[in-house]
Every structure is written in C-alpha cells, then in structure tokens.
Amino acid sequence: MANGNTQIVDIDGNVKDYYPGGLPGRCACGLTGTCFDKTKQCNCDTVDGVQRQDFGPVTNKGDLPVGSVTSVDPGKNSTVTLGPLMCSRREFGFEANCEVLLQKGSDVSYTYWIDPDGPSAIDAVDTENVAPFPAQCVMVKEPPHGVTIIHHENENYETLEGSLVLNYYYVSALQFQKLRKRSVFCTQAMSFECTTSPIFEGGAPNIEWYDIEGDAHSYFNGNGTKDGCACALTGSCDGGAGSLCNCDKNDAQKREDVGNLILKDDLPAAEVKGFGPSINVGPLKCYDTFPTCSDLFAYMYFHRFENEAMVRNGEYTINPDGAGGVESFKVTCQFPKTEIPILPGTNTNGTESPDGTDPITKCFDINYGNGITKEQVQALIDNSKTCVQELVYNCVNAPVTDRVHYDTCDGNKQPGFAGSNGEDMCACGVTGTCASLSGEVNECNCAIQDGQQRSDGGMIRDKSRLPVCEVCMTIDPVNPQQPSRSASYEVSSLKCSDYNIGVFGSCQARRESTNSPQPSDTVYIDPDGYDKGNPPFPIFCEILAHPPAGIVTIYPKKETNPVPGEGGVIVVDYFVYILEYMKVAVSEAVFL
C-alpha cells in the first residue's frame, strides 16, 4: 500500500500520497513503528498469505469526499471498506485514549489518533488545547482494557556514549502532559546491560535520565522514593549491602539491571546521560484503568469531556493499587459500588451429622469469580473506603459457638460471626435478641437444638475482617435428643464503595427506605453520619408497619432486678456494642 499499489483519490480526481490514518508514504501503523514488518510502513505491505488490515480516518477537508480508491495487484483476498462522509463544526471521532476506544467498540489492536484533552472550544483560541496524535492501542481481551503506547526511535539496546536522546513519534511535550493528566497511571521500562560499567560509584550516579520538563533522575525502577535499580529496593543487588545496581559490582562479568518506572508525573524519559553500559528504554505505556468503580464514577461525573457519555452499570476492569501492584481484573460496577462475585458452588455449601461417634469438621474455600486472586481482592479492600460482605449460617441442631468460624485471605481466624462486629458471638447476641425457648440468654440463634431450622448471620463491615476466604463448620454426632443435624453457609459477593453500603442514620431512616417494611433485626446504623464521629455499629431495629416507624431498641440484660433489703444502687447493664455509641443514638432520636 505504501508503495503506491493502493491510492485514494478525491472527488476531483486528485491522487493522495498517504493512506487514511497515516501520513505521506505510510499507513497509521507506520507512524508508530508498529507494523507487522518493522521495515515496512503498512501491515498490508507484508505479502505472506496472512490476512492483515490497515485503517484510519481521512480528516483533511481538502481531501474529502473520497471519490475513488485505486488498487493495483491487491491480492486475491483484498477488500476496501469506505464509511460515510461526516461533517460538523465540532471535533468528533477522536477519543481520549485507547481505553475509551475499547469501551466504544474498537477492539482491534492498531494505531489510532487520540485526543487526551478533548475538542477545543468553538470559535475560540485555546493555546493549551492539543491536536490529536497517533498512538498504538493494545486492546487486551481479558481482563478487557486498552493500553495507550507512545513509541520512540531508540527501543533497542544502545551503548551510552554521553547522551541518548529519545525521539518520540509525532508527540510533543504538551501532548505528553495532556496524556499524563488523562491517564490513571503510566509506566516505562528501562534496562541496562554491563560488564565494567557501574551505574553508581560511591553512591553517586554515573548515569541520569531526564524527563520532558528537563528534571534529572537517578532512580531506575519504581516511583522514585529511592535512587538505584530494582535490586536496591529489595536489598538483593549483586554487590551486596549498599549496592544500588547489579552493574555496580564492576567485576568484568556480564550483568543486567531491569526496571520499570511508574511515577506518572516524571514520565516519559526524554534523554539519558552517561557513559558505559548498554541501555534499553521502552515505550511509554499509559492506562485509564481506575482503582475502583467509585473512582471511575467520580472522574466521569466531574471531569468527563462533552463528547463522553456517563458510565453505566456493567463490567469494567479496575486496578486498585496501580502500576507495580496486582494485575488488573474485571469486576461488576453498580456505580459507585464495586462488586466481586463468588464462584457458583463456593458461595454456599454445607454438611450433615457424621455416621460415627466423633464430631467432624469441614472447611470450604471461598473462590472469587473472573479468576480474581486473593491478593487482588485484598488490594480492592485496602484501596476502598468501605467494604461489606454478608455471611449466613443455617442450622438444625448445629450450634455456632466454638464450632463455626470463617478465615480471611491471610489465614487469620476471625472471632465471632458475621454481624457481631468482632464480638465473640452472633449479631443477635450483641443486641440480646437471639431466639430463646424458656427465657435463657443465648449468644446465637443456633444455640437452640430443638430440631427447627434456624440461622445466624449479618453483614461484615470491618475491613480488617474481610474478605471471607474460608468457612469451617464442626458438627456433632447425633443422639436420641438430636436425631439429625445439618449445617450450611451462604456468603454474598464482596461490595466496596466510597460510602457505607446499606447503613442508615437511624432505624426510622431504614424503615422509610422502602415502601414495604423490612423485618425487625440487628442492623448497622451511623447516627452521626459517614466519616464523622463513631463508625457504624450494630443495634436492634424494631420495624413497625403501622405506624410506619423504625425504633432503636436497646434491651437491658436483666428486665427484673431485686431491690436489696438494705437499699442501694441497681446498675442497669444493656445489650449494646459500645455504651458511648448508644448515647449518640439516643441523642439523635426525637421520641424516647
């Protein structure tokens, strides 16, 4: 194609010297040096029997409309596809980056023209608004995300001989700044090969790299918190303690230092100065992958361009800790909530009474969907303001206390059960509302062994007690009083957000949240508001249908207290999580 075998011709018969999306003598992939054959300027210039494609827009008004496409010996399976002529007084057709292109259906990895700061204003001069520029887009299928890559002319190892200037293809410093601003994080690889070429001597750098603002840097891996190479961050350099790079050993042995620069505001590297080792600087890679659905929602709500639609609920790819952390993964966004599902078959399971005379213990792993690892789940929790997960235990003659527990992904056994906020009991035990046959005080509903189906559970809201990664249940053998036993659990998906999910300021607010009244239960409330005062805490809400009221109900541990014969003070002890929290709930109430 670039050799003139295929040409576009305008409606007046003028032959153009470029292919759509490219510049004279090259297609779009030729602009970024990413054609299949790096020695050619179009993918379709490689004639090897493999189907390839080149594409792009014609944006020069003087070349439109296209009148014809002339092809000479295009091959047996060649086609030309021409879209409609489209015109407007506003810029359109250029997206902010490769992630946006992917979201809008462009799933082919190729070179596209992008515009990170959006269209300029109509009939106004904006000297800071940059023109669209070409970038390689790598469209990753799983988890789906688009990587915006800016290449330069020196992406092979070159020996440093004073200065290596990195000439990027068709991107100015201002355009780089706009790309950085629109990206969530960026990375750039930098590696050295050496024999007798130390990078540092006596703690002083022999080599420095400079960013596009002209600032010098002597870190070659990570986010710039420590000078040196990757091995310096782990204390594993070949030269031992105090060495900053493997190459610093300087013993005539061939060595290597491989790093990845991840401090976005320092990127890309524009020049490297020094002498000695061979250096390889990779292309700049930028990602529009947000830490959580809350972050994506907030950015699009406040900062999206006028040509961008607001995000809708669905599946998105996130990366909670950015470059240098866990790999990106796919989640469900119910904006602003981030939800990670549980694999079917592990979200619920159970066991029955053993055949013998000894109790049996069974532990069940909780596996998260979309191939998400425990480390990725933990990264989401660590980088979210709030998270919640529901865990329910169903029983028939199978008590909870000392027999049922769950572990978090770090292997730590968690005290108590769901809804108790870490108290060594169930949720109903905290508020004194567990089932009772004859007035006894139980710590869990399942403490009763009367052959009836019962349950204990609730929401786990303390991030240090999340996520649920294993549930263990011990069940006793049967006896004449309990001829059968069974136990099962149910665990929900993990939900995280920037606000308290399912928490109301009062029981009345909970009652008014839906038209139909919810059951009376132990729930979490936050009377003094999110991010103010005390955290949410468990309390019993009595819900009335008529009148439509939600009542904070705090029971005394003893309803009847005998008066001492000689008189004295009777101290009232309440079923309450923390007494000071109860005082806030009382102070916020209207009727008592």
C-alpha positions in Angstrom: 0.0 0.0 0.0 2.7 2.5 1.0 4.5 1.7 -2.3 1.5 3.1 -4.3 -0.3 -0.1 -5.1 -3.4 1.4 -3.3 -4.3 5.0 -3.6 -7.2 7.2 -2.5 -8.5 9.8 -5.0 -10.7 12.8 -4.1 -13.8 13.7 -6.0 -11.9 16.0 -8.3 -9.5 13.2 -9.3 -6.5 14.3 -7.2 -4.4 11.3 -6.1 -3.3 11.4 -2.4 0.2 10.3 -1.3 -1.0 8.8 2.0 -3.3 6.1 3.2 -6.2 7.1 5.7 -4.9 7.4 9.2 -1.4 7.8 8.1 0.9 10.4 6.6 2.7 10.6 3.2 4.2 7.2 2.3 2.8 5.3 5.3 -0.2 3.9 7.0 -1.2 4.5 10.6 1.0 1.7 11.9 3.9 3.2 10.1 3.5 6.4 12.2 4.3 4.5 15.4 6.7 1.9 14.0 4.3 -0.9 14.9 3.5 -2.5 11.5 3.9 -6.3 11.4 7.1 -6.0 9.5 9.0 -3.1 11.1 10.8 -2.4 7.8 7.5 -1.6 6.1 5.0 1.2 6.5 1.7 -0.7 6.3 0.6 -4.1 7.6 -0.8 -5.0 4.1 2.7 -4.4 2.6 3.6 -7.8 4.1 2.5 -10.4 1.5 2.7 -13.8 3.2 -0.8 -15.2 2.8 -2.0 -14.0 6.2 -4.9 -11.6 6.3 -3.9 -8.2 7.7 -5.5 -4.8 7.8 -4.8 -1.1 7.8 -7.4 1.5 8.5 -7.9 5.1 9.6 -9.9 8.3 9.0 -9.4 11.0 6.4 -9.7 14.2 8.3 -8.3 16.8 5.9 -11.3 18.7 4.5 -9.5 19.3 1.3 -9.2 15.6 0.6 -12.9 14.9 1.1 -15.1 13.3 -0.1 -13.2 10.3 -1.3 -14.0 9.9 -5.0 -12.4 6.5 -5.6 -9.8 4.0 -4.4 -7.3 2.7 -6.9 -5.7 -0.7 -6.3 -3.0 -2.4 -8.4 -2.5 -6.1 -7.8 -4.0 -6.0 -4.3 -4.0 -9.8 -3.9 -6.7 -12.4 -4.1 -8.5 -11.6 -0.8 -8.3 -7.8 -0.5 -11.2 -5.6 0.3 -11.7 -1.8 0.7 -14.3 -0.6 3.2 -15.4 3.1 3.0 -17.5 4.7 5.7 -20.0 7.6 5.3 -18.9 11.2 4.9 -19.4 13.0 8.2 -19.1 16.7 8.9 -19.6 19.0 11.9 -18.5 22.3 13.4 -17.3 20.3 16.5 -14.4 17.9 16.6 -15.7 14.3 16.7 -14.3 10.8 16.1 -11.2 11.2 18.3 -11.3 9.6 21.7 -9.3 10.5 24.8 -7.2 7.3 24.8 -7.2 3.6 23.9 -9.4 2.6 26.9 -12.2 4.9 25.7 -11.8 3.5 22.2 -12.2 0.0 23.6 -15.3 0.9 25.6 -16.8 2.3 22.4 -16.2 -0.9 20.4 -12.8 -0.5 18.8 -11.3 -3.8 19.9 -8.6 -4.2 17.2 -5.0 -3.5 18.3 -3.6 -0.9 15.9 -2.6 2.7 15.7 -5.3 5.2 16.4 -5.4 9.0 16.6 -6.3 10.1 20.2 -7.1 13.4 21.8 -6.5 13.3 25.6 -7.8 16.8 26.4 -10.8 16.6 24.2 -12.1 19.0 21.5 -11.3 22.7 21.6 -14.0 25.3 22.1 -15.9 26.5 19.0 -14.8 29.9 17.6 -12.2 30.4 20.4 -8.5 30.2 20.6 -7.2 27.8 23.2 -3.4 27.6 23.2 -3.3 24.8 25.7 -5.6 22.5 23.8 -3.6 20.0 21.8 -4.3 18.4 18.5 -5.0 14.7 18.1 -1.9 12.5 17.7 -1.2 8.8 16.8 -0.7 6.2 19.5 -0.5 2.4 19.4 -3.5 0.8 21.1 -3.1 -2.7 22.5 -6.6 -3.9 23.2 -6.3 -6.6 25.9 -9.2 -9.1 25.8 -9.0 -10.4 29.4 -9.4 -8.6 31.5 -10.6 -6.1 28.9 -8.6 -2.8 28.9 -6.9 -0.6 26.4 -3.2 0.3 26.7 -2.1 3.6 25.1 1.5 3.3 23.9 3.8 6.0 22.6 6.9 4.7 20.9 10.2 6.3 20.1 13.1 5.7 17.6 15.5 4.1 20.1 13.8 1.0 21.5 16.8 -1.4 21.1 19.8 -1.6 23.4 22.3 1.2 22.6 25.7 1.9 24.2 25.6 5.1 26.2 28.2 7.5 24.9 27.4 10.7 26.6 23.8 11.3 25.6 20.9 9.3 24.3 18.0 11.5 23.1 14.7 9.7 22.9 12.8 10.9 19.8 9.1 10.1 20.2 6.9 9.7 17.1 4.7 12.7 16.5 4.0 13.6 20.1 5.0 17.0 21.7 5.8 17.7 25.3 2.5 19.4 25.8 0.7 16.4 24.3 2.5 14.2 26.7 1.4 16.3 29.6 -2.2 16.1 28.5 -1.9 12.3 28.1 -0.5 12.0 31.6 -3.3 14.1 33.1 -6.0 11.9 31.5 -4.2 8.6 32.4 -4.7 6.9 35.8 -1.1 5.6 35.7 1.8 5.2 33.2 4.9 3.0 33.1 8.1 2.9 31.1 10.7 0.1 31.1 14.4 0.9 31.5 17.1 -1.8 31.4 20.9 -1.9 31.4 23.5 -4.5 30.2 27.0 -4.1 31.5 30.4 -5.6 32.1 32.7 -3.0 33.6 30.2 -0.1 33.6 28.9 0.8 37.1 25.8 2.9 37.3 26.7 4.2 40.7 30.1 4.7 42.3 30.4 5.7 45.9 26.7 6.4 46.0 26.9 9.0 43.2 25.2 8.2 39.8 27.3 7.9 36.6 24.0 7.9 34.7 20.9 10.1 34.9 17.8 10.3 32.9 15.8 13.5 32.2 12.1 14.0 31.9 10.3 16.2 29.4 10.5 19.1 31.8 14.3 18.8 32.0 14.5 17.4 35.5 17.2 14.8 36.2 16.6 11.5 38.0 18.8 8.7 39.2 16.2 6.1 40.1 15.8 3.3 37.5 12.8 1.4 39.0 9.7 2.2 40.9 8.2 5.5 41.9 11.3 7.5 42.7 11.3 7.0 46.5 14.8 5.5 46.4 17.7 6.0 43.9 19.1 3.0 42.2 17.8 -0.1 40.3 15.1 -2.6 41.2 17.5 -4.7 43.3 18.2 -1.7 45.6 14.5 -1.8 46.7 14.8 -5.4 47.8 18.5 -5.3 49.0 19.4 -8.0 46.5 22.0 -6.3 44.3 25.0 -8.5 43.2 27.4 -6.2 45.0 25.8 -6.9 48.4 24.6 -4.4 51.0 25.0 -0.8 50.0 25.0 -1.6 46.2 22.4 0.3 44.2 22.5 -1.7 41.0 23.8 -5.1 39.8 26.1 -3.4 37.4 27.8 -1.6 40.3 29.8 -4.8 41.2 32.1 -3.9 38.2 33.9 -7.3 38.1 34.1 -7.7 34.3 31.1 -10.2 34.4 28.1 -9.5 32.2 25.3 -8.3 34.4 21.8 -6.8 33.9 19.5 -4.4 35.7 15.9 -4.4 34.6 13.5 -1.8 35.9 10.1 -0.2 35.4 9.5 3.5 36.0 6.0 4.1 37.4 5.9 7.7 38.7 3.5 9.2 36.1 4.5 12.8 36.6 8.1 12.0 35.7 7.3 10.2 32.5 8.3 9.8 29.8 12.1 9.8 29.8 13.3 12.3 27.2 17.1 11.8 27.5 19.7 9.6 29.2 23.2 11.0 30.0 26.2 9.0 31.0 28.8 6.6 29.6 29.4 2.8 29.6 26.6 0.4 29.8 24.1 -0.5 27.1 20.6 0.8 27.8 17.2 0.0 26.5 14.3 2.4 27.2 10.9 1.0 26.3 7.9 3.0 25.0 5.6 4.9 27.3 2.5 2.9 28.3 -0.5 4.6 29.8 -3.6 3.1 31.4 -7.0 4.6 32.1 -7.8 1.8 34.5 -9.2 3.2 37.7 -8.6 1.8 41.2 -12.3 1.2 41.9 -15.7 1.8 40.4 -16.1 4.7 42.8 -13.0 6.4 41.4 -14.2 5.8 37.8 -17.7 7.2 38.6 -16.3 10.3 40.4 -13.9 11.1 37.5 -16.6 10.7 34.8 -19.1 12.7 36.8 -16.9 15.7 37.4 -14.3 15.6 34.6 -15.6 13.8 31.5 -15.4 15.6 28.2 -18.6 16.8 26.5 -18.2 14.1 23.9 -18.1 11.4 26.5 -21.2 9.8 27.9 -21.6 9.0 31.6 -20.7 5.5 32.6 -23.4 2.9 33.0 -23.6 -0.1 35.3 -21.8 -3.2 33.9 -18.5 -5.0 33.8 -15.3 -2.9 34.0 -11.6 -3.5 34.5 -10.0 -2.0 37.6 -6.5 -1.9 39.2 -6.7 -0.9 42.9 -3.0 -0.3 43.5 -1.9 0.9 40.1 1.5 0.2 38.5 3.7 -2.1 40.5 0.9 -3.8 42.3 -1.5 -6.5 41.4 -2.6 -7.2 37.9 -5.8 -5.5 36.6 -9.0 -7.6 37.0 -12.7 -7.4 35.9 -15.5 -6.5 38.3 -19.1 -5.5 38.2 -19.8 -1.8 38.7 -23.1 -0.9 40.3 -21.9 2.7 40.4 -20.5 3.8 42.7 -20.2 0.3 44.2 -17.5 -2.2 43.1 -18.7 -5.8 43.3 -16.7 -9.0 43.1 -18.8 -12.2 42.7 -18.3 -15.5 44.3 -17.9 -18.6 42.1 -21.0 -20.7 42.0 -20.6 -23.8 44.2 -18.4 -21.9 46.7 -21.0 -19.3 47.7 -23.0 -21.9 49.6 -22.2 -25.4 50.9 -22.9 -27.5 53.9 -22.7 -30.8 55.8 -24.7 -33.2 57.8 -24.2 -35.1 61.0 -21.4 -37.8 60.9 -22.2 -41.5 61.0 -19.8 -42.2 63.9 -19.4 -41.1 67.4 -17.0 -38.2 66.8 -17.7 -34.7 65.5 -16.5 -33.8 62.0 -15.1 -30.6 60.8 -15.3 -29.4 57.2 -13.7 -26.3 55.8 -14.9 -24.8 52.5 -12.8 -22.4 50.3 -14.5 -19.3 49.0 -13.3 -18.6 45.5 -13.9 -15.3 43.8 -15.1 -15.0 40.1 -13.4 -13.8 37.0 -10.1 -15.5 38.0 -9.6 -12.9 40.7 -6.8 -13.9 43.2 -6.9 -13.4 47.0 -4.2 -10.7 46.6 -6.4 -8.8 44.1 -9.4 -9.0 46.4 -7.2 -7.7 49.3 -5.9 -4.8 47.1 -9.5 -3.7 46.4 -10.3 -3.8 50.2 -7.1 -1.9 51.1 -7.9 0.9 48.5 -11.6 1.3 49.2 -13.1 3.4 51.9 -15.8 0.9 52.9 -16.5 -2.8 52.1 -19.2 -5.2 53.1 -20.0 -8.9 52.7 -22.9 -10.9 54.1 -22.3 -14.3 55.7 -25.2 -16.5 56.9 -25.1 -19.8 58.8 -28.2 -22.1 58.6 -28.6 -24.8 61.2 -30.6 -27.7 62.5 -29.3 -28.8 65.9 -25.9 -27.4 65.0 -24.6 -24.6 67.3 -22.3 -21.8 66.2 -20.3 -21.1 69.3 -16.9 -22.8 69.3 -17.9 -24.8 66.2 -18.2 -22.3 63.3 -15.8 -19.7 62.1 -14.5 -18.0 59.0 -11.0 -17.0 57.9 -9.8 -14.0 55.9 -7.5 -14.5 53.0 -4.4 -14.0 55.2 -5.4 -17.2 57.0 -6.5 -15.4 60.2 -9.4 -16.9 62.1 -11.9 -14.2 62.8 -13.6 -14.0 66.2 -17.4 -14.1 66.5 -19.6 -14.3 63.4 -21.0 -12.0 60.8 -22.9 -9.0 62.1 -21.3 -9.0 65.5 -18.5 -6.5 64.6 -15.9 -8.8 66.1 -17.7 -9.6 69.3 -17.3 -13.3 70.2 -20.9 -14.1 69.5 -23.5 -13.7 66.7 -25.2 -10.5 65.7 -28.3 -11.2 67.8 -26.1 -11.8 70.8 -24.8 -8.3 70.7 -28.3 -6.8 71.0 -29.7 -9.6 73.2 -32.3 -10.6 70.6 -31.4 -14.3 70.0 -34.1 -16.9 69.9 -34.9 -18.4 73.3 -37.1 -21.3 74.4 -37.5 -20.5 78.1 -36.1 -17.1 78.7 -32.5 -18.1 78.6 -30.0 -15.6 77.1 -28.3 -17.1 74.0 -25.3 -15.8 72.1 -26.7 -17.1 68.8 -30.0 -18.3 67.4 -28.4 -21.7 66.5 -27.7 -22.3 70.2 -31.1 -23.8 70.4 -31.2 -27.5 69.5 -34.9 -28.3 69.0 -34.9 -29.7 65.5 -36.0 -26.4 64.0 -34.3 -24.7 61.1 -32.6 -21.5 62.4 -30.0 -19.1 61.1 -27.4 -16.6 62.3 -25.6 -14.0 60.2 -25.3 -10.5 59.0 -23.0 -8.0 57.3 -19.3 -7.9 57.9 -18.2 -4.3 57.7 -14.8 -4.1 59.4 -12.3 -4.1 56.5 -9.8 -5.9 58.8 -12.3 -8.8 59.0 -12.7 -9.1 55.2 -12.8 -10.8 52.8 -14.3 -14.2 53.6 -12.0 -16.8 52.1 -12.8 -20.0 54.1 -15.7 -21.1 56.2 -15.2 -24.0 58.7 -18.0 -25.9 60.4 -17.9 -28.6 63.1 -20.9 -30.7 63.6 -21.5 -33.2 66.4 -22.8 -36.8 66.0 -26.5 -37.4 66.5 -28.0 -38.6 69.8 -31.5 -39.6 70.9 -32.4 -35.9 71.7 -31.0 -34.7 68.4 -31.6 -37.5 65.9 -30.4 -35.3 62.9 -28.1 -32.4 62.4 -27.3 -30.2 59.5 -25.3 -27.0 58.8 -24.8 -24.8 55.8 -23.5 -21.4 54.9 -24.2 -18.7 52.4 -21.8 -15.9 51.5 -22.5 -12.9 49.3 -20.4 -11.1 46.8 -18.0 -8.6 48.2 -19.1 -5.0 47.7 -16.9 -1.9 48.2 -17.6 1.8 47.8 -16.7 5.3 49.0 -19.8 5.4 51.3 -21.3 3.0 53.8 -23.3 0.4 51.9 -26.7 -0.3 53.4 -26.1 1.8 56.5 -28.8 4.3 57.6 -28.6 7.1 60.2 -31.4 5.6 62.2 -33.9 2.8 62.4 -36.5 5.3 61.1 -34.4 6.0 58.0 -34.2 2.3 57.4 -38.0 2.0 57.7 -38.5 4.8 55.2 -36.1 3.5 52.7 -38.7 1.2 51.1 -42.5 1.1 50.8 -42.8 -2.3 52.5 -41.4 -2.7 56.0 -38.3 -4.8 56.5 -38.2 -7.4 59.3 -37.1 -6.3 62.7 -33.4 -7.3 63.0 -29.9 -6.4 64.2 -28.5 -4.0 61.7 -25.8 -1.3 61.5 -26.7 2.4 61.9 -24.5 5.5 61.8 -26.3 8.3 63.8 -23.6 10.9 63.5 -23.0 10.4 59.7 -20.4 8.9 57.4 -16.8 9.9 58.1 -18.0 11.7 61.3 -17.6 10.7 64.9 -18.2 7.0 65.5 -18.2 4.3 62.9 -21.4 2.3 62.1 -22.3 -0.1 64.8 -24.8 -3.0 65.3 -28.1 -2.2 67.0 -31.6 -3.8 67.0 -34.2 -2.0 64.9 -37.8 -2.8 65.6 -39.8 -2.1 62.4 -43.5 -1.3 62.6 -45.9 -1.4 59.7 -48.4 0.9 61.4 -47.4 3.5 62.3 -44.5 3.4 59.8 -41.8 3.6 62.4 -38.3 2.3 63.0 -37.4 2.1 66.6 -33.9 1.8 68.1 -34.4 -0.8 70.7 -31.8 -1.4 73.4 -32.6 -4.2 75.9 -31.4 -4.4 79.5 -29.5 -7.6 80.2 -31.9 -8.1 83.2 -35.5 -7.0 83.0 -36.2 -7.7 86.6 -33.7 -6.8 89.4 -34.4 -7.5 93.0 -34.1 -4.5 95.3 -31.5 -5.1 98.1 -33.1 -5.3 101.5 -30.9 -2.5 102.9 -31.4 -0.4 99.7 -28.7 0.7 97.3 -28.0 1.3 93.7 -29.1 -1.0 90.9 -26.8 -0.7 87.9 -28.6 -1.3 84.6 -26.4 -3.2 82.1 -27.5 -3.1 78.5 -27.0 -5.3 75.4 -25.1 -2.8 73.4 -21.9 -2.8 71.3 -20.3 0.2 72.9 -22.1 2.4 75.5 -20.8 5.7 74.1 -22.3 4.7 70.7 -25.6 4.1 72.3 -25.6 7.7 73.7 -25.2 9.1 70.2 -28.2 7.0 69.0 -30.3 8.3 71.9 -29.2 12.0 71.3 -30.2 11.8 67.7 -33.7 10.4 68.5 -36.8 12.5 68.5 -39.1 10.4 70.7 -38.0 8.3 73.6 
